[in-house]
Amino acid sequence: MPPSKVNVEVRTSAKGGITKFLATAVFFSTGFCLILVAERLVTKGSGIEIAGFFQALIGGLIVAVVLLIVDSLPIVHAFQGKPLIYTIAWKSLLYIAVSLVYRYVKPLLSYVFQGMGISAAHSRALQQFMLPKTWAADMWVAMLLVVYVTMQELSRVIGNNQFKYMFFGRRSKPGAERSFRDAA
Protein backbone atom coordinates (compact mmCIF):
# COMPACT_ATOMS: atom_id res chain seq x y z
CA MET A 1 0.00 0.00 0.00
CA PRO A 2 1.57 3.33 -1.05
CA PRO A 3 2.15 5.90 1.67
CA SER A 4 -0.58 8.49 1.83
CA LYS A 5 0.08 12.10 0.91
CA VAL A 6 -0.47 13.14 4.54
CA ASN A 7 2.14 10.67 5.84
CA VAL A 8 4.69 11.92 3.32
CA GLU A 9 3.99 15.54 4.32
CA VAL A 10 4.29 14.70 8.01
CA ARG A 11 7.60 12.89 7.44
CA THR A 12 8.91 15.76 5.32
CA SER A 13 7.83 18.31 7.93
CA ALA A 14 9.38 16.28 10.77
CA LYS A 15 12.63 15.84 8.82
CA GLY A 16 12.75 19.60 8.14
CA GLY A 17 12.12 20.39 11.82
CA ILE A 18 14.82 18.00 12.99
CA THR A 19 17.27 19.36 10.42
CA LYS A 20 16.51 22.94 11.48
CA PHE A 21 16.90 22.00 15.16
CA LEU A 22 20.23 20.24 14.58
CA ALA A 23 21.61 23.07 12.43
CA THR A 24 20.59 25.63 15.07
CA ALA A 25 22.02 23.52 17.91
CA VAL A 26 25.34 23.03 16.10
CA PHE A 27 25.57 26.75 15.25
CA PHE A 28 24.94 27.92 18.81
CA SER A 29 26.95 25.15 20.50
CA THR A 30 29.92 26.10 18.33
CA GLY A 31 29.38 29.78 19.07
CA PHE A 32 29.10 29.15 22.81
CA CYS A 33 32.28 27.06 22.77
CA LEU A 34 34.08 29.95 21.05
CA ILE A 35 32.73 32.38 23.66
CA LEU A 36 33.94 29.99 26.36
CA VAL A 37 37.42 29.84 24.85
CA ALA A 38 37.52 33.66 24.70
CA GLU A 39 36.39 33.93 28.34
CA ARG A 40 39.03 31.42 29.43
CA LEU A 41 41.75 33.31 27.57
CA VAL A 42 40.70 36.61 29.16
CA THR A 43 40.40 35.24 32.70
CA LYS A 44 43.41 32.88 32.65
CA GLY A 45 45.30 33.12 35.91
CA SER A 46 42.70 35.27 37.65
CA GLY A 47 41.04 32.45 39.60
CA ILE A 48 37.62 33.16 38.06
CA GLU A 49 35.67 29.96 37.46
CA ILE A 50 34.34 29.55 33.92
CA ALA A 51 31.70 27.09 32.71
CA GLY A 52 32.85 23.97 30.87
CA PHE A 53 32.43 22.87 27.28
CA PHE A 54 29.66 20.46 28.22
CA GLN A 55 27.60 23.40 29.49
CA ALA A 56 28.30 25.26 26.24
CA LEU A 57 27.04 22.28 24.23
CA ILE A 58 23.92 21.94 26.40
CA GLY A 59 23.42 25.71 26.10
CA GLY A 60 23.37 25.35 22.31
CA LEU A 61 20.68 22.68 22.58
CA ILE A 62 18.62 24.85 24.94
CA VAL A 63 18.89 27.85 22.63
CA ALA A 64 17.83 25.71 19.67
CA VAL A 65 14.72 24.55 21.51
CA VAL A 66 13.87 28.06 22.74
CA LEU A 67 14.35 29.59 19.28
CA LEU A 68 12.11 26.98 17.68
CA ILE A 69 9.43 27.65 20.29
CA VAL A 70 9.72 31.45 19.98
CA ASP A 71 9.76 31.15 16.18
CA SER A 72 6.36 29.43 16.29
CA LEU A 73 4.73 32.49 17.90
CA PRO A 74 2.75 34.69 15.48
CA ILE A 75 4.31 37.92 16.81
CA VAL A 76 7.70 36.84 15.46
CA HIS A 77 6.45 37.04 11.87
CA ALA A 78 5.05 40.57 12.10
CA PHE A 79 6.99 42.00 9.12
CA GLN A 80 6.68 39.26 6.49
CA GLY A 81 5.80 41.58 3.58
CA LYS A 82 8.46 44.18 4.41
CA PRO A 83 12.13 44.37 3.37
CA LEU A 84 14.42 41.88 5.10
CA ILE A 85 15.98 44.44 7.44
CA TYR A 86 12.65 44.84 9.26
CA THR A 87 12.28 41.12 9.83
CA ILE A 88 15.94 40.67 10.78
CA ALA A 89 15.88 43.58 13.25
CA TRP A 90 12.55 42.51 14.77
CA LYS A 91 13.46 38.84 15.20
CA SER A 92 16.93 39.71 16.51
CA LEU A 93 15.47 42.08 19.12
CA LEU A 94 12.92 39.48 20.22
CA TYR A 95 15.53 36.74 20.48
CA ILE A 96 17.95 39.00 22.35
CA ALA A 97 15.18 40.01 24.77
CA VAL A 98 14.34 36.35 25.41
CA SER A 99 18.05 35.65 25.92
CA LEU A 100 18.38 38.43 28.49
CA VAL A 101 15.27 37.30 30.35
CA TYR A 102 16.69 33.76 30.45
CA ARG A 103 20.06 35.04 31.71
CA TYR A 104 18.25 36.74 34.63
CA VAL A 105 15.62 34.07 35.40
CA LYS A 106 18.04 31.12 35.44
CA PRO A 107 20.07 32.29 38.48
CA LEU A 108 16.93 33.71 40.12
CA LEU A 109 15.23 30.31 40.07
CA SER A 110 18.46 28.61 41.13
CA TYR A 111 18.72 30.84 44.21
CA VAL A 112 15.03 30.39 45.04
CA PHE A 113 15.39 26.59 44.87
CA GLN A 114 18.46 26.81 47.12
CA GLY A 115 16.16 28.23 49.80
CA MET A 116 16.62 31.97 49.44
CA GLY A 117 13.63 34.26 49.57
CA ILE A 118 12.41 35.97 46.41
CA SER A 119 13.90 39.32 47.44
CA ALA A 120 17.35 37.91 48.25
CA ALA A 121 17.31 35.72 45.11
CA HIS A 122 16.36 38.75 42.99
CA SER A 123 19.19 40.78 44.52
CA ARG A 124 21.80 38.04 43.88
CA ALA A 125 20.50 37.33 40.36
CA LEU A 126 20.60 41.05 39.54
CA GLN A 127 24.16 41.29 40.87
CA GLN A 128 25.21 38.39 38.69
CA PHE A 129 23.31 39.84 35.72
CA MET A 130 25.18 43.15 36.02
CA LEU A 131 28.70 41.69 35.99
CA PRO A 132 30.85 42.90 33.07
CA LYS A 133 31.64 39.26 32.28
CA THR A 134 27.92 38.57 31.80
CA TRP A 135 27.46 41.57 29.51
CA ALA A 136 30.52 40.63 27.45
CA ALA A 137 29.06 37.16 26.88
CA ASP A 138 25.64 38.68 26.15
CA MET A 139 27.14 40.91 23.46
CA TRP A 140 28.61 37.84 21.75
CA VAL A 141 25.31 35.99 22.07
CA ALA A 142 23.52 38.99 20.54
CA MET A 143 25.90 38.92 17.57
CA LEU A 144 25.36 35.16 17.17
CA LEU A 145 21.61 35.79 17.16
CA VAL A 146 21.87 38.53 14.53
CA VAL A 147 23.99 36.29 12.27
CA TYR A 148 21.60 33.38 12.83
CA VAL A 149 18.50 35.44 12.01
CA THR A 150 20.17 36.97 8.94
CA MET A 151 21.12 33.56 7.56
CA GLN A 152 17.69 32.14 8.42
CA GLU A 153 15.88 34.96 6.60
CA LEU A 154 18.18 34.84 3.59
CA SER A 155 17.58 31.11 3.35
CA ARG A 156 13.83 31.65 3.58
CA VAL A 157 13.77 34.31 0.86
CA ILE A 158 16.26 32.74 -1.53
CA GLY A 159 15.21 29.15 -0.87
CA ASN A 160 17.17 26.40 0.85
CA ASN A 161 18.51 24.84 -2.34
CA GLN A 162 19.73 28.14 -3.80
CA PHE A 163 21.15 29.15 -0.43
CA LYS A 164 23.11 25.89 -0.14
CA TYR A 165 24.32 26.28 -3.72
CA MET A 166 25.54 29.83 -3.04
CA PHE A 167 27.63 28.65 -0.09
CA PHE A 168 28.70 25.15 -1.07
CA GLY A 169 28.52 25.06 -4.86
CA ARG A 170 27.09 22.29 -7.02
CA ARG A 171 25.54 19.59 -4.89
CA SER A 172 23.22 17.71 -7.22
CA LYS A 173 22.31 17.90 -10.89
CA PRO A 174 24.92 19.39 -13.19
CA GLY A 175 23.55 22.07 -15.48
CA ALA A 176 21.12 23.43 -12.88
CA GLU A 177 23.68 25.78 -11.36
CA ARG A 178 23.57 29.53 -11.65
CA SER A 179 26.28 31.91 -10.58
CA PHE A 180 25.36 33.79 -7.40
CA ARG A 181 28.82 34.98 -6.53
CA ASP A 182 28.22 38.41 -8.06
CA ALA A 183 24.75 38.79 -6.51
CA ALA A 184 26.03 40.82 -3.54
C-alpha beads as a LAMMPS data file, in Angstrom:
LAMMPS data file: protein, C-alpha beads

184 atoms
183 bonds

1 atom types
1 bond types

-500.0 500.0 xlo xhi
-500.0 500.0 ylo yhi
-500.0 500.0 zlo zhi

Masses

1 110.0

Atoms # bond

1 1 1 0.000 0.000 0.000
2 1 1 1.574 3.330 -1.046
3 1 1 2.148 5.901 1.674
4 1 1 -0.582 8.495 1.829
5 1 1 0.081 12.097 0.915
6 1 1 -0.472 13.141 4.538
7 1 1 2.139 10.665 5.843
8 1 1 4.686 11.920 3.323
9 1 1 3.987 15.537 4.316
10 1 1 4.293 14.700 8.012
11 1 1 7.597 12.890 7.444
12 1 1 8.915 15.763 5.321
13 1 1 7.832 18.310 7.933
14 1 1 9.381 16.277 10.772
15 1 1 12.628 15.841 8.825
16 1 1 12.749 19.596 8.135
17 1 1 12.119 20.387 11.817
18 1 1 14.824 18.004 12.991
19 1 1 17.273 19.359 10.425
20 1 1 16.509 22.941 11.485
21 1 1 16.903 21.997 15.164
22 1 1 20.232 20.241 14.580
23 1 1 21.614 23.069 12.434
24 1 1 20.592 25.628 15.070
25 1 1 22.021 23.518 17.908
26 1 1 25.343 23.031 16.103
27 1 1 25.565 26.749 15.246
28 1 1 24.938 27.920 18.813
29 1 1 26.946 25.152 20.495
30 1 1 29.921 26.100 18.330
31 1 1 29.379 29.782 19.070
32 1 1 29.098 29.146 22.812
33 1 1 32.278 27.063 22.769
34 1 1 34.084 29.950 21.047
35 1 1 32.725 32.378 23.656
36 1 1 33.937 29.989 26.361
37 1 1 37.425 29.843 24.849
38 1 1 37.525 33.660 24.698
39 1 1 36.391 33.929 28.340
40 1 1 39.029 31.424 29.433
41 1 1 41.750 33.308 27.574
42 1 1 40.697 36.610 29.160
43 1 1 40.403 35.238 32.701
44 1 1 43.408 32.883 32.652
45 1 1 45.305 33.122 35.913
46 1 1 42.697 35.273 37.649
47 1 1 41.044 32.450 39.596
48 1 1 37.621 33.159 38.063
49 1 1 35.674 29.962 37.462
50 1 1 34.338 29.547 33.920
51 1 1 31.701 27.089 32.705
52 1 1 32.848 23.966 30.871
53 1 1 32.428 22.868 27.281
54 1 1 29.658 20.455 28.219
55 1 1 27.598 23.401 29.491
56 1 1 28.302 25.259 26.242
57 1 1 27.038 22.281 24.232
58 1 1 23.924 21.945 26.401
59 1 1 23.416 25.709 26.096
60 1 1 23.373 25.347 22.313
61 1 1 20.678 22.676 22.582
62 1 1 18.623 24.850 24.944
63 1 1 18.891 27.850 22.633
64 1 1 17.832 25.714 19.671
65 1 1 14.716 24.554 21.509
66 1 1 13.875 28.060 22.741
67 1 1 14.353 29.589 19.279
68 1 1 12.114 26.976 17.680
69 1 1 9.430 27.654 20.292
70 1 1 9.715 31.453 19.979
71 1 1 9.760 31.149 16.175
72 1 1 6.365 29.428 16.289
73 1 1 4.732 32.487 17.903
74 1 1 2.750 34.685 15.478
75 1 1 4.315 37.919 16.810
76 1 1 7.705 36.837 15.458
77 1 1 6.451 37.036 11.872
78 1 1 5.048 40.573 12.099
79 1 1 6.991 41.998 9.121
80 1 1 6.677 39.255 6.486
81 1 1 5.803 41.585 3.580
82 1 1 8.462 44.182 4.408
83 1 1 12.129 44.372 3.372
84 1 1 14.420 41.879 5.099
85 1 1 15.983 44.443 7.436
86 1 1 12.652 44.843 9.264
87 1 1 12.280 41.124 9.831
88 1 1 15.945 40.673 10.785
89 1 1 15.883 43.578 13.247
90 1 1 12.549 42.506 14.772
91 1 1 13.465 38.841 15.205
92 1 1 16.925 39.713 16.513
93 1 1 15.472 42.078 19.119
94 1 1 12.921 39.478 20.217
95 1 1 15.533 36.737 20.479
96 1 1 17.952 39.002 22.346
97 1 1 15.179 40.009 24.773
98 1 1 14.342 36.346 25.407
99 1 1 18.048 35.651 25.920
100 1 1 18.380 38.434 28.490
101 1 1 15.271 37.295 30.353
102 1 1 16.686 33.763 30.445
103 1 1 20.062 35.040 31.712
104 1 1 18.249 36.737 34.633
105 1 1 15.621 34.072 35.404
106 1 1 18.045 31.118 35.439
107 1 1 20.071 32.290 38.480
108 1 1 16.932 33.706 40.115
109 1 1 15.233 30.307 40.069
110 1 1 18.463 28.611 41.128
111 1 1 18.719 30.836 44.206
112 1 1 15.029 30.385 45.045
113 1 1 15.386 26.593 44.873
114 1 1 18.459 26.814 47.120
115 1 1 16.158 28.231 49.802
116 1 1 16.624 31.974 49.439
117 1 1 13.634 34.256 49.570
118 1 1 12.409 35.974 46.406
119 1 1 13.904 39.323 47.436
120 1 1 17.346 37.912 48.254
121 1 1 17.305 35.724 45.110
122 1 1 16.360 38.751 42.992
123 1 1 19.190 40.778 44.520
124 1 1 21.797 38.041 43.879
125 1 1 20.503 37.330 40.358
126 1 1 20.598 41.048 39.536
127 1 1 24.158 41.293 40.873
128 1 1 25.207 38.385 38.687
129 1 1 23.311 39.842 35.722
130 1 1 25.182 43.154 36.019
131 1 1 28.699 41.690 35.992
132 1 1 30.854 42.895 33.073
133 1 1 31.640 39.259 32.283
134 1 1 27.924 38.571 31.800
135 1 1 27.464 41.572 29.512
136 1 1 30.517 40.633 27.450
137 1 1 29.064 37.160 26.881
138 1 1 25.636 38.676 26.146
139 1 1 27.137 40.908 23.459
140 1 1 28.608 37.843 21.751
141 1 1 25.310 35.988 22.071
142 1 1 23.522 38.987 20.537
143 1 1 25.904 38.925 17.575
144 1 1 25.363 35.163 17.175
145 1 1 21.610 35.786 17.160
146 1 1 21.869 38.533 14.527
147 1 1 23.986 36.292 12.274
148 1 1 21.599 33.377 12.828
149 1 1 18.502 35.444 12.007
150 1 1 20.170 36.972 8.945
151 1 1 21.117 33.564 7.564
152 1 1 17.686 32.142 8.421
153 1 1 15.876 34.959 6.598
154 1 1 18.180 34.841 3.585
155 1 1 17.583 31.108 3.354
156 1 1 13.826 31.652 3.580
157 1 1 13.766 34.308 0.859
158 1 1 16.261 32.736 -1.531
159 1 1 15.213 29.148 -0.872
160 1 1 17.174 26.399 0.846
161 1 1 18.515 24.840 -2.338
162 1 1 19.731 28.135 -3.804
163 1 1 21.153 29.149 -0.433
164 1 1 23.113 25.891 -0.143
165 1 1 24.320 26.277 -3.725
166 1 1 25.536 29.830 -3.043
167 1 1 27.633 28.650 -0.088
168 1 1 28.705 25.151 -1.067
169 1 1 28.518 25.062 -4.862
170 1 1 27.090 22.291 -7.015
171 1 1 25.544 19.585 -4.893
172 1 1 23.218 17.706 -7.222
173 1 1 22.306 17.897 -10.892
174 1 1 24.921 19.390 -13.186
175 1 1 23.551 22.069 -15.475
176 1 1 21.122 23.428 -12.877
177 1 1 23.679 25.784 -11.358
178 1 1 23.570 29.528 -11.650
179 1 1 26.278 31.912 -10.580
180 1 1 25.363 33.789 -7.405
181 1 1 28.825 34.977 -6.526
182 1 1 28.216 38.409 -8.060
183 1 1 24.749 38.789 -6.507
184 1 1 26.030 40.823 -3.543

Bonds

1 1 1 2
2 1 2 3
3 1 3 4
4 1 4 5
5 1 5 6
6 1 6 7
7 1 7 8
8 1 8 9
9 1 9 10
10 1 10 11
11 1 11 12
12 1 12 13
13 1 13 14
14 1 14 15
15 1 15 16
16 1 16 17
17 1 17 18
18 1 18 19
19 1 19 20
20 1 20 21
21 1 21 22
22 1 22 23
23 1 23 24
24 1 24 25
25 1 25 26
26 1 26 27
27 1 27 28
28 1 28 29
29 1 29 30
30 1 30 31
31 1 31 32
32 1 32 33
33 1 33 34
34 1 34 35
35 1 35 36
36 1 36 37
37 1 37 38
38 1 38 39
39 1 39 40
40 1 40 41
41 1 41 42
42 1 42 43
43 1 43 44
44 1 44 45
45 1 45 46
46 1 46 47
47 1 47 48
48 1 48 49
49 1 49 50
50 1 50 51
51 1 51 52
52 1 52 53
53 1 53 54
54 1 54 55
55 1 55 56
56 1 56 57
57 1 57 58
58 1 58 59
59 1 59 60
60 1 60 61
61 1 61 62
62 1 62 63
63 1 63 64
64 1 64 65
65 1 65 66
66 1 66 67
67 1 67 68
68 1 68 69
69 1 69 70
70 1 70 71
71 1 71 72
72 1 72 73
73 1 73 74
74 1 74 75
75 1 75 76
76 1 76 77
77 1 77 78
78 1 78 79
79 1 79 80
80 1 80 81
81 1 81 82
82 1 82 83
83 1 83 84
84 1 84 85
85 1 85 86
86 1 86 87
87 1 87 88
88 1 88 89
89 1 89 90
90 1 90 91
91 1 91 92
92 1 92 93
93 1 93 94
94 1 94 95
95 1 95 96
96 1 96 97
97 1 97 98
98 1 98 99
99 1 99 100
100 1 100 101
101 1 101 102
102 1 102 103
103 1 103 104
104 1 104 105
105 1 105 106
106 1 106 107
107 1 107 108
108 1 108 109
109 1 109 110
110 1 110 111
111 1 111 112
112 1 112 113
113 1 113 114
114 1 114 115
115 1 115 116
116 1 116 117
117 1 117 118
118 1 118 119
119 1 119 120
120 1 120 121
121 1 121 122
122 1 122 123
123 1 123 124
124 1 124 125
125 1 125 126
126 1 126 127
127 1 127 128
128 1 128 129
129 1 129 130
130 1 130 131
131 1 131 132
132 1 132 133
133 1 133 134
134 1 134 135
135 1 135 136
136 1 136 137
137 1 137 138
138 1 138 139
139 1 139 140
140 1 140 141
141 1 141 142
142 1 142 143
143 1 143 144
144 1 144 145
145 1 145 146
146 1 146 147
147 1 147 148
148 1 148 149
149 1 149 150
150 1 150 151
151 1 151 152
152 1 152 153
153 1 153 154
154 1 154 155
155 1 155 156
156 1 156 157
157 1 157 158
158 1 158 159
159 1 159 160
160 1 160 161
161 1 161 162
162 1 162 163
163 1 163 164
164 1 164 165
165 1 165 166
166 1 166 167
167 1 167 168
168 1 168 169
169 1 169 170
170 1 170 171
171 1 171 172
172 1 172 173
173 1 173 174
174 1 174 175
175 1 175 176
176 1 176 177
177 1 177 178
178 1 178 179
179 1 179 180
180 1 180 181
181 1 181 182
182 1 182 183
183 1 183 184
